C-alpha cells in the first residue's frame, strides 16, 4: 500500500514556518496573517492525522482526501521555501552589489520589489483557499485526536511447530541448543537473542529449539510468550503466570503479580522464550530482568529472545547475538516445492520446476518469501501463472496478512514518521546497488527530510543517526566501513517493500514507462535505451529529485533534454544527479533552479566550464564536480554561502584565492585529480566551518599551507596519492607550541615523498586524534616518539610501509588504543607477530590486533 507520508510532511512544514526568521517574513510584509491562518489550519489537521492514517484503509474517500492534502502541503512547503530563496538572493545582492542590483543596494534591507510580496500573498491565500474547500469533506470523516500509538500491533505466535515442515535449520537449532547447555556464571538470567530481518525464520528456529526433547529434559518449566506489542510489565507477568498455572489474573495489582510469580518460579529451572520483541526502552526490560533475578533458583534458567532490532538485542543481553542467516538455495528450492506442489506432483511438471528455480532465486534465502510465492502457485499448473510470478516484482503480487510483505511492513510501521519518509527515498536506487552513506545523507538533506539538529549537532550528524537506526532494525546491512563513511546494501525483499510504500512518491522511469502519476516527486532514470525524455514526464510540474543512473543513459541529447525539462517544468527541483554525464556544458538557464540544493556532475569528463548564472543557485548545499575537465573554478562559485559539500577537479595550477565571507558554511572540501595543482588556495583560514579536507591524486602538490593550523573545526584530513607532497610543517612561531586543533581522523595513503608525519597538525590534535592510517609510504622509516602523545588514539593502521622496523617504545601508554593493524610491513610483522615476535609482549594488551604479511 502506497504511503502518503502526510504526518511527516505536516511536521516538516510546521517546523519551517516556526523557523522563519523575522527578516524572512518581512520580505512579504502583508502575509503574516495568512501565514498564521495556514499554521493554525495545519496544526488542527495534524491533531487528527493519526486517526486518519488508521481509518484510511477502510475508507476510500478518506484515503483520496489524504492524497489531496499531501499535495496541498507540498505546495505550502514550496512557498515557505520561497522565503528562504528570496532572503538568500537579497543577501547576495547586498554582499556583491553591481549595476543590476543598484536599487537593492540603495534600499538596503528596508524593502524588496513589491512583486515578490504580492506573489507570496497570492500563493498563501490560494493554499488557504484549497484547504478551506477540503475542510467540509475533512469534517465529515469525524476524525478524533489520539495519541501516537501507530507502533502498537498484535501478532500472535505459538510454541508449537511441526519439524517436518521446516527445512534447512538443523545447524542453527544445534547452535542455539549448545548455547542453552553452556553453564552460566551470571547472577541474572542469561539472554540469547536471535536477530535478523523479518521472515527469515527467527520464530520458527525458537519453536524448533523449544520443542526439542533435550531442551525439555534440561528445562522442566518452559514458557512461550509472544511479546509483539507493548513491552508492558504487568501484561507480561500475567501471561507468564497464566502459562504456568492456567489461571487468569486480570484484576491483580502489580505487587500481587510479582509475589505470585516468585511463588510459581522459585527453585524452578526455566526456559522463557520472548518472541517478537520490539521494545527499545531499556528501563522496561530492566524491570522484568530485576524481577526474574530476585526469584530464587533461577540462576540456571535461560531466556531466548527473537527480534528484528540489534538495539533490542544489545539492551537485553550482554552476550553476542545469534545472527540468523538466509537459507541456502538448495534448501529454499526444497521448501518451495513443498508449498507449490502436492507430494510428488513436481515430477509431472519439469517445466514448472525449472521456472520455480528462477522464482526461488528472487527470494534471496528468506523462507517466508519462498512460502508466500510457493503458496500463490499451489495447484496451478498453467505456465502463464508461474511466468507471471517469476517476472513480476514481489511487491506487485497479491498478499495475505502473514505473507512476506505484510510481515516486513511491520518493521516499516514501527519506524518514526520522519524515518519512514527517508526510508522511502531509498527506492531511488536499483535493486542490488551499493549505497554510500554520505550520498544518501546528502539526498535526504537536499529534500529536507531530516529533523532540525540539536545543539552542537550538524545536519549530517542527524543523517548518520537515521542510518544507524535503519541498520539496527535490520532494514539495511553494512557492507564496508570506509573510514569517513560506509557502504551498505538492502535485501531485495526490503527493496520490494520500499518500492511498495513509496510508489506515489518515487518512480523509476525506463524506455517502457507509459504512465507516471503527475504528483510523483522523485524520479530515477535508468535505462540505456532512453534516447529522449519520455513524454509522460513533460506533463509533470512537482518533481523535486532527478537522478540519471551512472553510465546507463549515455545519450548527450537525452541529458541536455533532461536539464531543459528541469529548467522549464521542475521549478522546485531540490536534487539533480547526473554522474557520468556526456554533457559538454550546462545551460545558462540552470541559474533559474533557485531551490536546487544538490548538484552531482561527478565523472562528467567533458564539462570544461560553468555558466555565469551558476552563482544564482543560492540554496545549493552540495556540489560535486569531481573528475570533470574544468579549467578553473569561477570566482562567482564562492558566492554560494549555503554550500556545505564541494568536490572539484580543475586543470589549473592554482585555485582562486578564497575571500573573507565566502563559503562560510563549507564543511567538506575535496580536491580530486587536480594533477597540475601546485598549492592549496590562499585564504584557507576563512573556511571556519571546514570539518573534512580530502586531497586525492594531486600529483603536483608539494606542501600544506600553514593556514591549516587556523582551521580549528577541521576533524578529518585525508591525503591520498600526492606523490610530491612534503608533510613537514615546522613550528615557526612560538604560539604553535600550544596549538589546539581538533583532528579526529588522519589518513596518509600512497605518499612516496613522505619521510615524516605532520608534527604541527598531530601534536596540535594530541588530545583529539582517534584514527590514524599510514598506508603505502615506502620512504617512511621511523615513527616519531611524540606519537605517544596522541592520548585519544584508538585505531592505528600501518600498511605497506616497508622501511618501518619498529613502533615507538612505550606504546602501552596509549591506553585508549583498541585496534592495531599491521599489513605487508615485513619488519614490523616479524617483530610483533603473535607469540612469536620478539616485541609481541609490548602490544599484546591491545584489544584487537591484525598482523598480516
Residue pairs with C-beta under 8 A, 6 or more apart in sequence:
1 57
1 500
1 501
2 500
2 501
2 502
2 503
2 504
2 505
3 420
3 424
3 501
3 502
3 504
3 505
4 66
4 67
4 69
4 70
4 504
5 70
5 417
5 420
5 421
5 424
5 505
6 49
6 52
6 53
6 66
6 69
6 70
6 73
7 46
7 49
7 50
7 53
7 417
8 417
8 418
8 420
8 421
8 449
9 70
9 73
9 74
9 77
9 421
10 42
10 45
10 46
10 49
10 73
11 46
11 417
11 418
12 77
12 448
12 449
13 42
13 73
13 76
13 77
13 80
14 39
14 42
14 43
14 46
15 452
16 77
16 80
16 81
16 448
17 35
17 38
17 39
17 80
19 452
20 35
20 80
20 83
21 87
23 87
23 109
24 83
24 84
24 86
24 87
25 31
25 32
25 35
25 83
27 83
27 86
27 87
27 90
27 112
27 116
27 117
27 120
28 83
28 116
28 117
28 120
28 121
29 111
29 117
30 117
30 121
31 117
31 120
31 121
31 124
34 121
34 124
34 125
34 128
35 124
37 128
38 76
38 124
38 127
38 128
38 131
41 128
41 131
41 135
42 73
42 76
45 69
45 131
45 138
47 145
48 143
48 144
48 145
48 146
50 146
50 147
50 148
50 150
51 143
51 144
51 145
51 146
52 62
52 66
52 141
52 143
53 66
53 150
54 150
55 62
55 141
55 143
56 62
56 63
56 66
57 63
59 141
61 137
61 141
62 141
65 134
65 137
65 138
65 141
67 504
67 519
68 134
69 134
69 138
70 519
71 519
71 542
72 127
72 130
72 131
72 134
74 521
74 542
75 123
75 127
76 127
78 572
78 595
79 120
79 123
79 124
79 127
81 572
81 595
81 619
82 120
82 123
83 120
84 619
85 594
85 595
85 618
85 619
86 112
86 116
88 618
88 619
88 641
88 642
89 594
89 616
89 618
90 104
90 109
90 112
91 641
92 615
92 618
92 639
92 641
93 101
93 104
93 105
94 104
94 105
94 108
94 109
95 639
95 641
95 661
96 639
97 104
97 105
104 112
150 413
151 278
151 413
151 414
152 229
152 230
153 228
153 229
153 410
153 413
154 228
154 229
155 226
155 228
155 276
155 410
156 226
156 228
157 203
157 224
157 226
157 228
157 275
157 276
158 224
158 226
159 207
159 210
159 211
159 222
159 224
159 273
160 207
160 211
161 204
161 207
161 208
161 211
163 208
163 211
165 338
166 201
166 204
166 208
167 327
167 331
167 334
167 335
167 338
167 367
168 327
168 328
168 331
168 332
168 334
168 335
168 367
169 201
169 204
169 205
169 208
169 327
172 205
172 322
172 324
173 205
173 208
173 209
173 212
175 322
176 192
176 194
176 205
176 206
176 209
176 304
176 322
177 209
177 212
177 214
177 215
179 192
179 322
180 192
180 209
180 215
180 218
180 219
180 271
180 302
180 304
181 214
181 218
183 300
184 190
184 299
184 300
184 302
186 299
186 318
187 293
187 299
188 289
188 292
188 293
189 270
189 272
189 289
189 292
189 293
189 298
189 299
189 301
189 302
189 303
190 302
190 303
190 317
190 319
191 302
191 303
191 304
191 305
191 316
191 317
191 319
192 302
192 303
192 304
192 305
192 317
192 319
192 322
193 305
193 306
193 307
193 312
193 313
193 316
193 317
193 321
193 322
194 202
194 205
194 206
194 304
194 305
194 306
194 307
194 321
194 322
194 324
195 202
195 306
195 307
195 308
195 309
195 310
195 312
195 313
195 321
195 322
195 323
195 324
195 474
196 202
196 308
196 323
196 324
196 325
196 474
197 308
197 366
197 408
197 411
197 474
197 475
197 491
197 493
197 494
198 308
198 368
198 407
198 408
198 410
198 411
198 474
199 366
199 367
199 368
199 369
199 404
199 407
199 408
199 493
200 324
200 325
200 326
200 365
200 366
200 367
200 368
201 324
201 327
201 367
201 368
202 306
202 307
202 308
202 324
203 275
203 276
203 306
204 367
205 306
205 324
206 273
206 275
206 304
206 306
209 215
209 304
210 222
210 224
210 271
210 273
210 304
215 222
215 271
216 222
218 269
218 271
219 269
219 270
219 271
219 301
219 302
220 268
220 269
221 244
221 265
221 268
221 269
221 270
221 271
222 270
222 271
222 272
222 273
223 240
223 243
223 244
223 270
223 271
223 272
223 273
224 243
224 273
224 275
225 236
225 239
225 240
225 243
225 272
225 273
225 274
225 275
226 275
226 276
227 236
227 274
227 275
227 276
227 277
227 278
227 279
228 275
228 276
228 278
230 279
231 277
231 278
231 279
231 281
231 284
231 285
232 284
233 254
233 284
233 287
233 288
233 291
234 254
234 257
236 288
237 254
237 257
237 258
237 261
237 291
238 249
238 250
238 252
238 257
240 261
240 272
241 247
241 249
241 257
241 260
241 261
241 264
242 248
242 249
244 264
244 265
245 264
249 256
249 257
249 260
252 260
258 291
261 291
261 295
262 294
262 295
262 296
265 292
265 295
265 297
265 298
266 295
266 296
266 297
267 296
267 297
268 297
268 298
268 301
269 297
269 298
269 300
269 301
270 298
270 301
270 302
271 301
271 302
271 303
271 304
272 292
272 301
272 302
272 303
272 304
273 303
273 304
273 305
273 306
274 303
274 304
274 305
274 306
275 306
276 306
276 307
277 305
277 306
277 307
277 309
277 312
277 316
278 307
278 308
278 309
278 312
278 414
279 285
279 312
279 315
280 309
280 311
280 312
280 315
282 315
285 315
285 316
289 316
292 298
292 301
292 303
303 316
305 312
305 313
305 316
305 317
307 313
307 316
308 411
308 473
308 474
309 472
309 473
309 474
310 321
310 471
310 472
310 473
310 474
311 472
311 473
313 321
314 321
325 365
326 364
326 365
326 366
327 335
327 365
327 366
327 367
327 370
328 365
329 360
329 361
329 365
332 360
332 363
332 365
332 367
332 370
333 356
333 357
333 360
335 367
335 370
335 371
335 374
336 356
336 359
336 360
336 363
336 370
336 373
336 374
337 346
337 353
337 356
337 374
338 374
339 370
339 371
339 374
339 375
339 378
340 346
340 352
340 356
340 373
340 374
340 375
340 377
340 378
341 349
341 378
342 379
346 352
346 353
349 381
351 383
352 377
352 381
352 383
352 386
355 383
355 386
355 387
355 390
356 377
356 386
358 390
359 373
359 377
359 386
359 389
359 390
360 370
362 369
362 373
362 390
362 394
362 492
363 369
363 370
363 373
363 493
364 491
364 492
364 493
366 404
366 491
366 493
368 403
368 404
368 407
369 394
369 404
369 493
371 403
371 404
372 394
372 399
372 403
372 404
372 405
373 389
373 394
373 397
375 403
376 389
376 397
376 398
377 385
377 386
377 389
380 386
389 397
393 496
393 499
394 404
394 405
394 493
394 496
395 405
395 496
395 497
395 499
395 500
399 405
399 406
400 406
404 493
405 493
405 496
405 497
405 500
408 493
408 494
408 497
409 497
409 500
409 501
411 473
411 474
411 475
412 420
412 423
412 475
412 497
412 501
414 473
415 423
415 469
415 473
418 449
418 450
418 451
418 466
419 466
419 469
419 470
420 501
421 449
422 444
422 449
422 450
422 466
423 470
423 475
423 498
423 501
424 498
424 501
424 502
424 505
424 506
425 443
425 444
425 447
425 449
425 502
425 505
425 506
425 522
425 545
426 435
426 440
426 476
426 490
426 498
427 495
427 498
427 499
427 502
427 506
427 508
428 443
428 506
428 508
428 522
428 524
428 545
428 547
429 435
429 490
429 524
430 508
430 524
430 526
430 549
431 492
431 495
432 489
432 492
433 489
434 479
434 487
434 488
434 489
435 476
435 487
435 488
435 489
435 490
436 482
436 485
436 486
436 487
437 463
437 464
437 467
437 485
437 486
437 487
437 488
438 460
438 484
438 485
440 463
440 467
441 460
441 463
441 464
441 466
441 467
442 598
442 621
442 622
442 645
443 545
443 575
443 577
443 598
444 450
444 463
444 466
445 459
445 460
445 463
445 597
445 598
445 621
445 622
446 545
446 574
446 575
446 597
446 598
446 621
446 622
447 522
447 544
447 545
447 574
447 575
447 597
448 574
448 597
450 459
450 462
450 463
450 466
451 462
453 459
453 461
453 462
458 667
458 691
459 644
460 644
460 667
467 476
467 488
470 476
471 477
471 478
471 488
475 490
475 494
476 488
476 489
476 490
476 494
477 488
477 489
477 490
477 491
478 486
478 487
478 488
479 486
479 487
479 488
479 489
480 486
480 487
483 718
483 745
483 747
483 771
483 773
484 692
484 716
484 718
484 745
490 498
504 517
504 519
504 520
505 520
505 521
505 522
506 520
506 521
506 522
506 523
506 524
507 513
507 516
507 517
507 520
507 522
507 523
507 524
508 523
508 524
508 526
509 516
509 523
509 524
509 525
509 526
509 527
509 530
509 534
509 536
509 537
510 525
510 526
510 527
510 529
510 530
511 527
511 529
511 530
511 534
512 527
513 534
513 536
514 536
515 536
516 523
516 534
516 536
516 537
516 540
518 539
518 540
518 541
518 542
519 542
520 540
520 542
520 543
521 542
521 543
521 544
521 545
522 543
522 544
522 545
522 547
523 537
523 543
523 545
523 546
523 547
524 547
524 549
525 546
525 547
525 548
525 549
525 553
525 562
526 548
526 549
526 552
526 553
527 552
527 553
528 552
528 553
528 554
530 553
530 555
530 558
531 555
531 557
531 558
532 555
532 557
532 558
532 561
533 558
533 561
533 562
533 565
537 565
538 565
538 569
540 569
540 570
541 569
541 570
541 571
542 570
542 572
543 566
543 569
543 570
543 572
543 573
544 570
544 572
544 573
544 574
544 575
545 573
545 574
545 575
545 576
545 577
546 562
546 566
546 570
546 573
546 575
546 576
546 577
547 575
547 577
548 559
548 562
548 577
548 578
548 579
548 581
550 579
550 580
550 603
551 580
553 559
554 582
555 582
556 582
556 583
556 584
559 578
559 581
559 582
559 583
560 583
560 587
562 578
563 576
563 578
563 583
563 586
563 587
563 590
564 587
564 589
566 573
566 576
566 593
567 587
567 589
567 590
567 592
567 593
570 593
571 592
571 593
571 595
572 595
573 593
573 595
573 596
574 595
574 596
574 597
574 598
575 596
575 597
575 598
576 593
576 596
576 598
576 599
576 600
577 598
577 600
578 600
578 601
578 604
579 600
579 601
579 602
579 603
579 604
579 624
580 602
580 603
580 604
581 601
581 604
581 607
582 604
582 606
583 601
583 604
583 606
583 607
584 606
584 607
584 608
585 607
585 608
585 609
585 611
586 601
586 607
586 610
586 611
586 614
587 611
588 611
588 612
588 613
589 613
590 611
590 613
590 614
590 617
591 611
591 612
591 613
591 614
591 615
591 616
591 617
592 613
592 616
593 617
594 616
594 617
594 618
594 619
595 619
596 617
596 619
596 620
597 619
597 620
597 621
597 622
597 642
598 620
598 621
598 622
599 617
599 620
599 622
599 623
599 624
600 622
600 624
601 607
601 624
601 625
601 628
602 624
602 625
602 626
602 627
602 628
602 647
603 626
603 627
603 628
604 627
604 628
605 627
605 628
605 629
606 629
607 625
607 628
607 629
607 630
608 628
608 629
608 630
608 631
609 630
609 631
609 634
610 630
610 633
610 634
610 637
612 634
612 636
614 634
614 636
614 637
615 634
615 636
615 637
615 639
615 640
617 640
618 640
618 641
618 642
619 642
620 640
620 642
620 643
621 642
621 643
621 644
621 645
621 665
622 643
622 644
622 645
622 646
623 637
623 640
623 643
623 645
623 646
623 647
624 645
624 647
625 633
625 646
625 647
625 648
625 649
626 647
626 648
626 649
626 670
626 672
626 673
627 649
627 672
627 673
628 649
629 649
629 651
630 648
630 649
630 650
630 651
631 650
631 651
631 652
632 650
632 651
632 652
632 655
632 656
633 648
633 650
633 655
633 656
634 656
635 656
638 656
638 658
638 659
638 662
638 663
639 662
640 663
641 662
641 663
641 664
641 665
642 665
643 663
643 665
643 666
644 665
644 666
644 667
644 668
644 689
645 666
645 667
645 668
646 663
646 666
646 668
646 669
646 670
647 668
647 670
647 672
648 670
648 671
648 672
648 674
649 671
649 672
649 673
649 674
650 674
650 677
651 674
651 675
651 676
652 676
652 677
653 676
653 677
653 678
653 700
654 677
654 678
654 679
654 681
655 677
655 680
655 681
656 681
657 681
657 682
657 683
658 681
658 682
658 683
658 684
658 686
658 687
659 683
659 686
660 683
660 686
661 686
662 686
663 686
663 687
664 688
664 689
665 689
666 687
666 689
666 690
667 689
667 690
667 691
667 692
668 690
668 691
668 692
668 694
669 687
669 690
669 692
669 693
669 694
670 692
670 693
670 694
670 695
670 696
671 677
671 680
671 694
671 695
671 696
671 698
672 694
672 696
672 697
673 696
673 697
673 698
674 697
674 698
674 701
675 697
675 698
675 699
675 700
676 700
677 698
677 700
677 701
678 700
678 701
678 702
679 701
679 702
679 703
679 705
680 701
680 704
680 705
682 705
682 707
683 707
684 705
684 707
684 708
684 710
684 711
685 707
685 710
685 711
687 711
688 711
688 713
689 713
690 711
690 713
690 714
691 713
691 714
691 715
691 716
692 714
692 715
692 716
692 717
692 718
693 708
693 711
693 714
693 716
693 717
693 718
694 716
694 717
694 718
694 720
695 701
695 718
695 719
695 720
695 722
695 725
696 718
696 720
696 721
696 722
697 720
697 721
697 722
698 721
698 722
698 725
699 721
699 722
699 723
699 724
700 724
701 722
701 724
701 725
702 724
702 725
702 726
703 725
703 726
703 729
704 725
704 727
704 729
704 758
704 761
706 729
706 732
708 714
708 729
708 761
709 729
709 736
709 739
709 741
709 760
709 761
709 764
711 741
712 740
712 741
712 742
713 742
714 741
714 742
714 743
715 742
715 743
715 744
715 745
715 768
716 743
716 744
716 745
716 746
717 743
717 745
717 746
717 747
717 761
718 745
718 746
718 747
718 749
719 725
719 727
719 747
719 748
719 749
719 751
720 747
720 749
720 750
721 749
721 750
721 751
722 751
723 750
723 751
723 752
723 753
724 753
725 751
725 753
725 754
726 753
726 754
727 748
727 751
727 754
727 756
727 757
727 758
728 756
728 758
728 759
729 758
729 759
729 760
729 761
730 759
730 760
731 737
731 759
731 760
736 760
736 764
739 760
739 763
739 764
740 764
741 761
741 764
741 765
741 768
742 765
742 768
743 761
743 762
743 764
743 765
743 768
743 769
744 765
744 768
744 769
744 770
744 771
745 769
745 770
745 771
745 772
746 758
746 761
746 762
746 765
746 769
746 771
746 772
746 773
747 771
747 773
747 775
748 754
748 757
748 773
748 774
748 775
748 777
749 773
749 775
749 776
750 775
750 776
750 777
751 776
751 777
752 777
752 778
752 779
753 779
754 777
754 779
754 780
755 779
755 780
755 781
756 780
756 782
756 784
757 774
757 780
757 783
757 784
757 787
759 784
759 786
762 769
762 786
762 787
762 790
763 786
763 789
765 790
766 789
766 790
766 791
766 792
767 791
767 792
768 792
769 790
769 792
769 793
770 792
770 793
770 794
770 795
771 793
771 794
771 795
771 796
771 797
772 790
772 793
772 795
772 796
772 797
773 796
773 797
773 799
774 780
774 797
774 798
774 799
774 801
775 797
775 798
775 799
775 800
775 801
776 799
776 800
776 801
777 800
777 801
778 800
778 801
778 802
778 803
779 803
780 801
780 803
780 804
781 803
781 804
781 805
782 804
783 804
783 806
783 807
783 808
784 808
785 808
785 809
787 808
788 808
788 810
788 811
788 813
788 814
790 814
791 814
791 815
791 816
792 816
793 814
793 816
793 817
794 816
794 817
794 818
794 819
795 817
795 818
795 819
796 817
796 819
796 820
796 821
797 819
797 820
797 821
797 823
798 804
798 821
798 822
798 823
798 825
798 828
799 821
799 822
799 823
799 824
799 825
800 823
800 824
800 825
801 825
801 828
802 824
802 825
802 826
802 827
803 827
804 825
804 827
804 828
805 827
805 828
805 831
806 827
806 828
806 831
806 839
807 828
807 832
807 839
807 842
807 843
809 842
811 817
811 842
811 843
812 842
812 845
817 846
818 846
818 847
818 848
819 846
819 847
819 848
819 849
819 850
820 843
820 846
820 848
820 849
820 850
821 849
821 850
821 851
822 828
822 829
822 832
822 850
822 851
822 852
823 850
823 851
823 852
824 852
824 853
826 853
828 851
829 837
829 851
829 852
829 853
830 837
831 837
831 838
831 839
832 839
832 840
832 842
832 843
832 851
833 840
833 851
834 840
834 844
834 849
834 851
843 849
